[in-house]
Amino acid sequence: MVSKNYYDVTEWPVGNPYQDIGEVINSMIADIKSRQRETDVNKGGKPGAVIYIPPGDYHLSSQVIIDISYLKIMGSGHGFTSSSIRFNASENEWADYHELWPGGSRILVDIPLEVDVEEYKGAAFYVERNGDPRISSVEFEGFCIDGLHFIEDGSGATNPENTYTNRKTGIYVASACDSFRITGMGFVYLEHGITIYHADALTIHDNFIAECGNCIELRGWGQASKITDNLIGAGFKGYSIYAQNFGGLLITANNVFPRGASSIYFDGVTRSSITNNRLHSFYPGMVVFKENCSENLVSSNHFLRDHEPWSPFLGIDNCLDDLYGLLYINGNKNSIIANHFSEVINTKNIKPVGATPVIIRLVSGSGNFISSNHIVATEVAARISNSCFTAQVEALLATETSDALPVTTVLVEEESFQNTILDSGTETQVVMNKAINAFRETPMAGV
């Protein structure tokens, strides 16, 4: 027996999903609400529903508005492929491509937008419900949300497809929510991939979120959530992972690609963990703690900072210099333990000229514990290529003998006091006031 609470967008009598899947899904949600009116029927009454999107291309020009709990929207493949590589290749090459666009169960965001429209109106999926209880257990799984194109933004970019601007968002959650799940999804060419306010017990797991202006933004405040096992990469203007006023956030086992202005940016985040991630960036400011981030754990991560090797993005950066630090800390009682940092850059490109790059910068705060971090800093002559894939792989695999690069492994600013720095650099590599902070240098072999 087929459940009344299972919907297939290709079999629904209202609208045409290939022309406007938004109209179809909104009609389905209206049907669910019309059938599930009672809040207490045999200890139930509102089980929600599943909406299935088979593999195919579905244009969306009507925003999907979700205001019910227990709704799962699912497809059969995240369908991610690089649009940036295609748009930065000659169109003469496209005829030989096996495919040109993302695939799987794919939604093409065609929402028409004015220049000054409110941000949420550019979202393919907009979630909001006021009152009690909070909207709960909305799930997105296994399909692709494609913003299609970036646009001219006044920056003078040679190729508008490289601006990371189009005022489009994949999923926008505006109201307090509980136990949402976003899993196995693909997000590409959106100015904002996922934007969520006031999240509790949120799971963002095993997604491919790349070539977006910003990938994951947790705004307002929230608690007890996790961002795990994702492949993520924002553009040079935005964040790969951003969290604001959050407590109990777990960021683990993510592979964060370069080009984002920051890999992880914490704004007033407390008692959270960044562990076992691979973080790669072309710029300083890889992980930033701002506005008194306190009692956080940063452990067992691999930080790699090197140069942009792909010719379309040469000369573009996040406007931070090498004195900013790869890890920037404003806050108290954070633990920075057993991380590996690789700084592989050319001294000719250091900003400001002649500066000694900073790896960990403790700007202000007390009670921070920085211990057993391994910093490898080498000078390299960057190789430039027109092939994104080849250029980055060659850069990652290059381990030939290089000259050591002088760096400040830990810089403790004068506004910081009663911090402990252990085994994270030699006497000459750590810059701090040892009268008001504790220090033990890393032993030098053969000394």
C-alpha positions in Angstrom: 0.0 0.0 0.0 1.4 3.4 -1.0 1.6 5.9 1.8 -0.3 9.1 1.5 2.7 10.8 3.0 5.1 9.9 0.2 5.2 12.3 -2.7 7.1 12.1 -6.0 7.5 15.5 -7.8 7.1 13.8 -11.2 3.8 12.3 -10.3 2.0 15.3 -8.7 -1.0 16.7 -10.6 -0.2 20.4 -9.8 2.5 22.2 -11.8 5.3 21.0 -14.0 8.4 20.1 -11.9 10.8 20.5 -14.8 9.6 24.1 -15.3 9.1 25.1 -11.7 9.6 22.5 -9.0 9.0 25.2 -6.4 5.3 25.4 -7.3 5.1 21.6 -7.1 6.7 21.3 -3.7 4.6 24.2 -2.3 1.5 22.4 -3.5 2.6 19.2 -1.8 3.3 21.0 1.5 -0.2 22.6 1.3 -1.7 19.1 0.8 0.2 17.8 3.9 -1.1 20.7 6.0 -4.7 20.1 4.8 -4.6 16.4 5.7 -2.6 16.7 8.9 -4.6 19.2 10.9 -5.0 17.4 14.3 -2.2 17.7 16.8 -3.2 14.6 18.9 -4.8 11.6 17.2 -3.9 8.3 18.8 -0.8 9.8 20.3 0.2 11.2 16.9 -1.5 13.2 14.2 1.2 15.1 12.3 3.8 12.6 11.0 5.0 14.8 8.2 6.0 13.4 4.8 8.7 12.6 2.3 9.0 14.4 -1.0 11.1 12.6 -3.5 13.0 14.2 -6.4 14.1 11.6 -9.0 17.4 12.2 -10.9 16.8 15.0 -13.4 17.0 18.7 -14.0 14.3 20.8 -12.3 14.1 24.6 -12.6 12.9 26.5 -9.6 11.4 30.0 -10.0 9.0 29.9 -7.0 10.7 29.8 -3.6 9.8 26.7 -1.6 8.4 27.8 1.8 8.6 25.2 4.6 6.6 25.8 7.8 5.9 22.2 8.9 8.0 19.8 11.0 8.9 16.2 10.0 9.4 17.0 6.3 12.1 15.2 4.4 13.0 16.3 0.8 15.3 13.8 -0.8 16.8 12.9 -4.1 19.0 10.2 -5.6 22.4 11.9 -6.0 24.1 15.2 -5.0 25.3 15.6 -8.6 28.2 18.0 -7.8 30.7 18.9 -10.6 32.9 21.9 -10.9 31.2 24.8 -12.7 34.2 27.0 -12.0 36.5 24.8 -14.1 34.1 24.8 -17.0 33.5 28.6 -16.9 37.2 29.3 -16.9 37.9 27.1 -19.9 37.4 28.2 -23.5 33.9 27.4 -24.8 35.7 25.8 -27.7 36.7 23.0 -25.3 33.1 22.4 -24.1 32.2 20.3 -27.1 34.6 17.6 -25.9 33.4 17.6 -22.3 31.6 14.4 -21.2 29.1 16.6 -19.3 28.8 20.4 -18.8 26.5 20.9 -15.8 26.0 19.3 -12.4 23.7 16.3 -12.4 21.9 13.9 -10.1 18.7 15.1 -8.6 19.4 18.7 -9.5 17.5 21.9 -8.8 18.4 24.9 -10.9 17.7 28.1 -9.0 16.0 30.6 -11.4 14.4 32.9 -8.8 14.3 36.4 -10.4 15.9 38.9 -8.1 16.1 42.7 -7.8 19.4 44.3 -6.7 18.3 45.4 -3.2 16.0 42.6 -2.4 16.1 41.1 1.1 18.6 38.2 1.3 16.2 35.5 2.2 14.1 36.1 -1.0 17.0 34.6 -3.0 16.7 31.2 -1.2 15.6 28.1 -3.1 14.2 26.7 0.3 13.0 29.2 2.9 12.2 27.7 6.3 10.3 29.8 8.9 7.7 29.2 11.6 7.0 31.1 14.7 5.4 29.9 18.0 5.9 26.7 20.0 7.3 24.2 19.6 10.1 25.2 17.3 10.0 23.8 13.8 11.7 20.4 14.0 13.2 17.6 12.0 13.2 19.1 8.6 15.7 17.1 6.4 17.4 17.7 3.1 19.1 14.7 1.6 20.7 13.6 -1.7 20.1 16.3 -4.2 21.9 19.2 -5.8 21.1 22.9 -5.6 22.8 24.8 -8.4 22.9 28.6 -8.6 23.9 28.3 -12.3 25.8 31.6 -12.8 27.6 34.3 -10.9 27.1 37.9 -12.1 29.0 41.2 -12.5 29.4 42.8 -9.1 31.2 46.1 -9.9 34.6 44.7 -8.9 35.9 44.8 -12.5 36.4 41.0 -12.6 37.5 39.8 -16.0 35.1 36.9 -15.8 31.8 37.6 -14.0 31.6 33.8 -13.3 34.4 34.3 -10.8 32.7 37.0 -8.6 30.9 34.5 -6.2 28.0 37.0 -6.3 24.4 36.3 -7.5 22.1 36.9 -4.4 21.1 33.2 -4.4 21.0 30.9 -1.4 20.4 27.2 -1.3 18.7 26.7 2.1 17.8 29.6 4.4 16.3 28.9 7.9 15.0 32.1 9.5 13.5 30.9 12.7 14.6 28.8 15.7 14.9 25.2 14.7 15.6 21.8 16.3 17.2 18.6 15.0 17.5 19.7 11.3 19.5 17.4 9.1 21.3 18.3 5.8 23.1 15.2 4.5 24.5 14.0 1.2 23.7 17.2 -0.6 25.5 19.2 -3.3 25.7 23.0 -3.4 27.3 24.9 -6.2 27.5 28.4 -7.5 25.4 30.0 -4.8 26.3 33.2 -3.0 25.2 31.5 0.2 25.0 27.7 0.4 23.4 27.1 3.8 22.3 30.0 6.1 20.6 29.0 9.4 19.6 31.1 12.3 19.1 29.8 15.9 19.9 26.2 15.3 19.7 23.5 18.0 20.9 19.9 17.5 21.7 20.6 13.8 23.5 18.0 11.7 25.3 19.1 8.5 27.1 15.9 7.4 28.6 14.4 4.3 27.8 17.2 1.9 29.7 18.6 -1.1 29.5 22.4 -0.7 31.9 24.2 -3.0 32.3 27.1 -5.4 29.8 29.1 -3.3 30.5 32.6 -2.0 29.8 31.3 1.6 29.3 27.7 2.3 27.9 27.2 5.9 26.7 30.1 8.0 25.2 29.6 11.5 23.9 33.0 12.5 22.2 34.5 15.5 22.9 31.9 18.1 22.7 28.2 18.6 23.9 25.1 20.5 24.8 21.4 20.4 25.2 21.0 16.7 27.7 19.3 14.3 29.4 19.9 11.0 31.1 16.7 10.1 32.6 14.8 7.1 31.9 17.5 4.5 33.9 18.6 1.5 33.7 22.4 1.6 35.2 25.3 -0.3 34.0 29.0 -0.3 35.1 31.8 -2.5 37.6 34.5 -1.6 35.0 36.9 -0.3 33.3 34.5 2.2 33.5 31.8 4.8 33.7 28.1 4.4 32.3 27.7 7.9 31.0 30.6 10.0 29.4 30.4 13.4 28.0 33.2 15.6 27.2 33.1 19.3 27.3 29.3 19.3 27.9 26.9 22.2 28.7 23.2 21.9 29.5 23.2 18.1 31.4 20.2 16.9 33.4 20.7 13.6 35.2 17.4 12.8 36.6 15.5 9.9 35.9 18.1 7.2 38.1 18.6 4.2 38.1 22.4 3.6 39.4 23.5 0.2 41.3 26.7 -0.4 40.2 30.1 -1.7 37.7 30.9 1.1 38.5 34.1 3.0 38.5 31.9 6.2 38.2 28.2 6.5 36.5 28.5 9.9 35.4 31.8 11.5 34.1 31.9 15.0 32.2 35.0 16.3 31.5 34.8 20.0 31.6 31.0 20.0 32.2 29.1 23.3 32.9 25.5 24.5 33.1 24.1 21.0 35.5 21.8 19.2 37.5 22.0 15.9 39.2 18.6 15.6 40.6 16.3 13.0 40.0 18.6 10.0 42.2 19.2 7.0 42.2 22.9 6.3 43.8 24.4 3.2 44.0 28.1 2.3 45.8 30.5 0.0 45.6 33.3 2.6 46.2 34.1 6.2 43.3 34.1 8.6 42.5 30.4 8.1 40.8 30.0 11.5 39.7 33.1 13.2 38.3 33.6 16.8 36.7 37.0 17.2 34.6 38.6 19.9 35.8 36.7 23.0 35.7 33.1 21.8 36.4 31.1 24.9 36.9 27.5 26.2 37.2 26.1 22.7 39.3 23.1 21.7 41.4 23.2 18.5 43.2 19.9 18.2 44.7 17.4 15.7 44.0 19.5 12.6 46.2 19.9 9.6 46.6 23.5 8.4 48.1 24.1 5.0 48.7 27.6 3.7 50.3 27.9 0.2 49.9 30.0 -2.9 47.1 30.2 -5.5 48.4 28.1 -8.5 45.4 28.6 -10.9 45.8 31.4 -13.3 42.2 32.8 -13.3 42.5 33.8 -9.6 46.1 35.1 -9.5 46.4 38.4 -7.7 43.2 37.8 -5.6 43.3 37.5 -1.9 41.3 38.1 1.3 43.1 41.4 2.1 44.9 40.1 5.1 48.7 40.3 5.5 51.1 37.6 6.8 51.3 39.2 10.2 47.6 38.4 10.8 48.3 34.7 11.6 47.0 31.5 10.2 45.2 30.9 13.5 43.9 34.2 15.1 42.7 34.1 18.6 40.7 36.7 20.6 39.3 35.0 23.8 40.1 33.1 27.0 40.9 29.6 28.1 41.1 28.1 24.6 43.1 24.9 24.1 45.3 24.7 20.9 46.8 21.3 21.1 48.7 19.0 18.7 48.0 20.6 15.4 50.2 20.5 12.3 50.8 23.7 10.4 52.4 23.8 6.9 53.4 27.2 5.6 54.7 26.8 2.1 55.1 30.2 0.5 57.5 32.4 -1.6 59.2 35.2 0.3 58.7 37.4 -2.7 54.9 37.3 -2.0 55.0 38.0 1.8 53.0 41.0 2.9 54.2 43.4 4.1 57.5 43.1 2.3 60.2 41.7 4.6 57.8 40.7 7.4 58.2 37.4 9.3 54.9 35.5 8.8 52.9 34.6 11.9 51.4 31.1 12.4 49.4 31.3 15.7 48.5 34.8 16.9 47.1 35.4 20.3 45.6 38.9 20.1 44.0 39.2 23.5 42.8 37.0 26.3 44.1 34.9 29.2 44.2 31.3 30.3 44.8 30.0 26.8 46.8 26.8 26.5 48.9 26.3 23.3 50.9 23.1 23.3 52.7 20.5 21.2 51.9 22.1 17.8 54.3 21.2 14.9 55.0 24.0 12.5 56.8 23.3 9.2 57.6 26.5 7.2 59.4 26.3 3.8 60.0 28.6 0.9 58.8 27.5 -2.5 58.6 28.9 -6.0 54.9 28.8 -6.9 54.0 27.0 -10.1 51.2 28.5 -12.1 48.9 26.6 -14.4 45.7 27.0 -16.5 44.6 23.6 -15.2 42.9 23.9 -11.7 43.2 20.2 -10.9 46.7 19.7 -12.2 48.0 22.9 -10.6 46.7 22.1 -7.1 47.7 18.4 -7.1 51.2 19.3 -8.2 51.4 21.9 -5.5 50.2 19.5 -2.8 52.6 16.7 -3.8 55.7 18.9 -4.1 57.9 18.0 -1.1 61.4 18.5 -2.7 64.0 20.0 -0.4 63.3 23.6 0.2 64.9 26.3 2.2 63.5 26.9 5.7 61.2 29.9 6.0 61.7 32.0 9.1 58.3 32.4 10.9 56.9 33.5 14.2 55.3 30.3 15.4 53.4 31.9 18.2 52.9 35.7 18.7 51.3 36.7 22.1 50.3 40.3 22.0 50.7 42.6 25.0 47.0 42.5 25.7 47.3 38.8 26.5 48.5 37.5 29.9 48.6 34.4 32.0 48.7 32.1 28.9 50.7 28.9 28.6 52.8 28.2 25.5 54.5 24.8 25.4 56.5 23.0 22.7 55.2 25.1 19.9 58.4 26.9 18.8 61.9 27.7 19.9 63.0 30.7 21.9 63.5 32.8 18.8 60.3 31.6 17.1 57.9 32.5 19.9 57.3 36.2 20.6 55.7 37.0 24.0 56.1 38.7 27.3 57.5 35.8 29.4 57.0 37.8 32.6 53.2 37.5 32.4 52.9 34.3 30.3 54.3 30.8 30.8 56.7 29.4 28.1 58.6 26.2 27.3 60.4 26.0 24.0 60.5 23.1 21.6 63.8 21.2 22.1 66.2 21.5 19.1 67.7 18.3 17.8 71.4 18.0 18.4 71.4 21.0 20.8 
